Amino acid sequence: MNSPVGIVLGAGRPFSGSDPAAVQKTSGDRRALDWILGSFEDALEHPEIHFVGGYRLDDVVEEYADVHFSRNENWEDTGTVGSLLSAPLPDDSPVYVCYADTIFEADAVDKLQNGADVTVAVDTTWRTRYEGRDEASLERAEKVKLADDGSLDAIGQDLPVRITDAEFTGLLRLSSEAVAALRDLVSDGTITQEDDLPVLVEQLEDRTSVEAVDIGGRWAELETPD
């Protein structure tokens, strides 16, 4: 098996500001992509990192000489699945996927290595992850409903807040079997480039093993200064 691959999805416009989310500063004057690279490199052995961009991609390229880059030419019209498919997906390596506007600790990546074909990092402390989180933020979140045994039951932004158990953090792991299943879903038209990762996860449940892993508050999203 080759080195694990990390794919950072950063094609869209940032939630706030004009700079791409990947190069926006976080605490300690670190850029978001600095956090992501550090966590992947601390948790994985010699990971190969690919960044998928679109909006102002050149601003990111000039800052990171050691990262591989792909461009989602249709970034304004596609979902995150479209960006994922713009990256080179290996046949024989695990793939770690994350959003460019989220940061997470290395131990969050460690928790994904549990043997399931698809491992989804969720946060059960999502309602109180930061002080004063408002209702609009909760509604925007990609939400997760867990089954009684803790497994993933449903995922998506449209889930009602009242029945939601956790938030999808944008971080997940795909085994080589899951990558093959992804290709099949695209080939038969079940998944399209306009879809987002939660839709992909739900479709993969029918073809692979999917597990949710709670990383608690070991992550943050560049949504508000909080």
Disulfide bonds with the S-S distance in Angstrom:
none
